Amino acid sequence: MLYLRPATMEDSANLLLWRNDPETCANSRNGKPIPPRRHDLWMDINVRYGFPTRVILMAETGDNVAIGVVDFAAASPDLMVFDVSITMAPKMRGRGYGQEALALGCKRMAAKALKAEIKSENAASRMIFARCGFILVREIDGFAQFRKEPA
């Protein structure tokens, strides 16, 4: 069983490691590893000072082991639409944790419209988002755009 908690600055090493994993890079829009100094700045802006425009939730197992992150970034000034992404620790992929973490995050953000942009060939993420109620809106430039309306 998983639970979510707000990310803290102590999560920085895990977040950088997971973000720079080759599979994560291959499935991101940027496609390249993030330098540590840029990551540190990102942590300051988004984890330390980001709320309410950024909601970053760490997925943990019952024994307090961080295994992934669900990241919500405000996509509208009124904070009613958020872009969502998930990243799982490489060793935890393929176990269903990504879907469970996303479902828990969506429950927390149920009053918001959610959007996701996923590489078209990323079948695993597409399936996870679809199973969590996201609807494919369109595909453009190699990315599938999904949306989930507020509950």
C-alpha positions in Angstrom: 0.0 0.0 0.0 1.2 3.5 -0.8 0.6 6.9 0.7 1.5 10.4 -0.5 3.2 13.2 1.4 4.4 16.6 0.4 8.0 16.6 -1.0 10.6 18.3 1.1 14.1 19.5 0.4 15.4 16.2 1.9 13.9 14.4 -1.2 16.3 16.3 -3.5 18.7 13.4 -4.1 16.0 10.9 -5.0 14.2 13.3 -7.3 17.4 14.1 -9.2 18.4 10.5 -9.4 15.0 9.5 -10.8 14.8 12.4 -13.1 18.2 11.7 -14.6 17.5 7.9 -15.1 18.0 7.1 -18.8 14.4 5.8 -19.1 13.0 8.9 -17.5 15.1 11.1 -19.8 14.0 9.1 -22.8 10.3 9.8 -21.9 10.7 13.5 -21.0 10.2 16.4 -23.4 13.7 17.6 -22.7 15.3 14.2 -23.1 18.6 15.2 -21.4 19.8 14.8 -17.8 19.4 17.8 -15.5 22.6 19.3 -14.0 22.6 19.3 -10.2 22.8 23.1 -9.9 19.7 23.5 -12.1 17.9 20.8 -10.0 18.8 22.7 -6.8 17.2 25.8 -8.2 14.2 23.8 -9.3 13.9 22.4 -5.7 14.1 25.9 -4.2 11.4 27.3 -6.5 9.0 24.3 -6.6 9.5 22.4 -3.4 10.4 25.1 -0.9 8.3 27.9 -2.3 6.0 26.4 -4.9 2.7 25.8 -3.1 0.0 26.5 -4.1 1.1 26.7 -7.8 3.1 23.5 -7.4 2.0 20.4 -5.5 4.7 17.8 -5.4 3.8 14.6 -3.6 6.2 11.8 -2.8 4.8 8.2 -3.0 6.0 6.1 -0.2 5.5 2.5 0.9 4.1 1.7 4.4 7.7 1.4 5.6 8.5 5.0 4.6 10.5 4.2 1.5 10.1 6.8 -1.2 9.4 5.1 -4.5 8.1 7.9 -6.8 6.7 11.3 -7.2 3.5 12.9 -8.5 4.0 16.5 -9.6 1.1 18.9 -10.2 2.0 22.3 -11.8 -0.6 25.1 -12.1 -1.4 25.5 -15.8 -3.9 28.4 -15.2 -3.7 31.6 -13.2 -6.8 30.7 -11.2 -5.2 27.4 -10.0 -8.1 25.4 -11.5 -6.1 23.5 -14.1 -2.8 21.6 -13.3 -0.3 19.7 -15.5 0.5 16.4 -13.9 3.4 14.1 -14.3 4.7 11.0 -12.5 8.1 9.5 -12.0 8.8 6.2 -10.4 12.1 5.0 -8.9 13.7 2.8 -11.6 13.7 -0.3 -9.4 9.9 0.1 -8.7 8.6 0.3 -12.2 6.3 -2.3 -13.5 4.8 -3.1 -10.1 1.6 -1.0 -10.4 2.9 1.7 -8.1 2.7 4.4 -10.7 -1.0 3.9 -11.2 -1.7 3.7 -7.5 0.4 6.9 -6.9 -1.4 8.8 -9.7 -4.8 7.7 -8.4 -4.0 8.9 -4.9 -2.8 12.2 -6.3 -5.9 12.6 -8.5 -8.0 12.1 -5.4 -6.2 15.0 -3.6 -6.6 17.2 -6.7 -10.2 16.1 -7.5 -11.6 19.7 -7.6 -9.1 20.6 -10.3 -8.9 19.9 -14.1 -5.8 17.9 -14.8 -3.7 17.7 -18.0 -0.9 15.4 -19.0 1.4 15.2 -21.9 3.0 11.8 -22.6 5.3 10.7 -25.4 3.2 8.8 -27.8 5.3 5.7 -27.7 5.2 5.5 -23.8 2.6 2.8 -23.6 3.0 2.2 -19.9 2.3 5.9 -18.9 -0.5 6.1 -21.4 -2.2 3.1 -19.8 -1.7 4.4 -16.3 -3.3 7.7 -17.1 -6.2 6.1 -19.0 -6.9 3.8 -16.1 -7.0 6.8 -13.8 -9.7 8.4 -15.8 -7.7 10.7 -18.2 -9.1 11.0 -21.7 -6.9 11.3 -24.7 -7.6 14.7 -26.2 -5.2 14.7 -29.2 -1.8 13.6 -30.4 0.6 16.2 -31.8 4.4 16.3 -32.4 5.0 12.8 -30.9 3.0 13.6 -27.7 -0.4 12.4 -26.5 -2.3 15.0 -24.6 -4.7 13.8 -21.9 -7.2 15.6 -19.7 -9.2 14.7 -16.6 -12.1 17.0 -15.6 -12.8 18.0 -12.0 -15.0 15.5 -10.0 
